[in-house]
């Protein structure tokens, strides 16, 4: 009960007016990681406290350029460490072909 009472939906970090006392212990990007610019990703990371977790999913297709860009950015970012990933069937297309995604878990140092 009440788990979402302290949840914030952030779509424009620059427009936020959080005070320095506002801290967040998790960043969850639900289905939108492919659409976030890497500069915006850094702004999101700046909102969360140290040791907070970052959870997001991407298409499991390793040839997808946006996936590569995001994962390269995370691997080069000294503020985060990779914890775990898991490939899962996200859905089936109308023709019955499965679409696989990969969920990622990182932690801010």
C-alpha positions in Angstrom: 0.0 0.0 0.0 1.1 3.6 -0.8 4.3 2.4 -2.5 3.9 5.1 -5.2 3.2 8.0 -2.8 6.8 9.2 -3.1 7.3 8.3 -6.7 8.2 11.1 -9.2 7.7 11.0 -12.9 10.4 13.0 -14.6 10.2 13.9 -18.2 12.2 17.2 -18.3 15.0 17.4 -15.7 15.8 21.0 -16.6 12.3 22.1 -15.7 12.4 20.5 -12.2 12.8 22.6 -9.1 14.1 20.1 -6.6 15.9 21.5 -3.6 19.2 20.1 -2.3 17.3 18.2 0.4 15.5 16.1 -2.3 17.2 12.8 -2.8 16.2 9.7 -4.7 17.3 6.1 -4.1 16.3 4.6 -7.5 16.1 5.6 -11.1 13.7 3.5 -13.2 13.4 4.1 -16.9 10.4 2.2 -18.1 10.5 1.5 -21.8 12.1 4.9 -22.6 15.8 4.3 -22.4 16.1 4.2 -26.2 14.6 7.7 -26.4 16.8 9.5 -23.8 19.7 11.6 -25.0 23.0 10.7 -23.2 23.3 14.3 -21.8 19.9 13.9 -20.3 20.9 10.5 -18.8 23.7 12.3 -16.9 21.1 14.8 -15.5 19.0 11.9 -14.3 22.0 10.4 -12.6 22.7 13.7 -10.9 19.3 13.4 -9.2 20.0 10.2 -7.4 22.0 9.6 -4.3 25.2 7.5 -4.1 24.5 3.7 -4.0 21.2 4.3 -5.7 20.1 1.8 -8.4 19.4 2.5 -12.0 17.1 0.1 -13.8 16.2 0.1 -17.5 15.6 -2.1 -20.4 16.7 -2.1 -24.0 16.0 -4.2 -27.1 18.1 -7.4 -26.8 19.3 -7.0 -30.5 23.0 -6.3 -30.0 23.3 -4.6 -33.4 20.8 -1.9 -32.4 22.9 1.3 -32.5 21.0 3.1 -29.7 21.6 0.1 -27.4 25.3 0.2 -28.2 25.5 3.9 -27.5 23.7 3.7 -24.2 25.7 0.7 -22.9 29.0 2.2 -24.1 28.1 5.4 -22.2 27.3 3.4 -19.0 30.5 1.3 -19.3 32.6 4.5 -19.7 30.8 6.4 -16.9 33.0 6.3 -13.7 29.9 7.1 -11.5 28.2 3.8 -12.1 28.9 0.1 -11.8 27.2 -2.8 -13.7 25.4 -5.2 -11.4 23.3 -7.5 -13.5 21.3 -8.0 -16.7 18.6 -10.5 -17.9 17.2 -11.2 -21.3 13.4 -11.8 -21.4 10.6 -12.1 -23.9 8.9 -8.7 -23.9 6.0 -9.6 -26.2 5.1 -11.3 -29.5 4.5 -9.3 -32.7 1.3 -9.8 -34.6 3.0 -12.4 -36.8 3.9 -14.4 -33.6 7.6 -13.5 -33.7 9.0 -12.8 -30.2 10.6 -9.5 -29.2 13.3 -9.9 -26.6 14.5 -7.1 -24.3 17.3 -7.0 -21.8 16.8 -5.5 -18.4 19.9 -3.9 -16.8 20.7 -3.0 -13.2 23.5 -0.5 -12.4 24.4 1.2 -9.2 25.7 4.7 -8.7 29.0 4.7 -6.7 
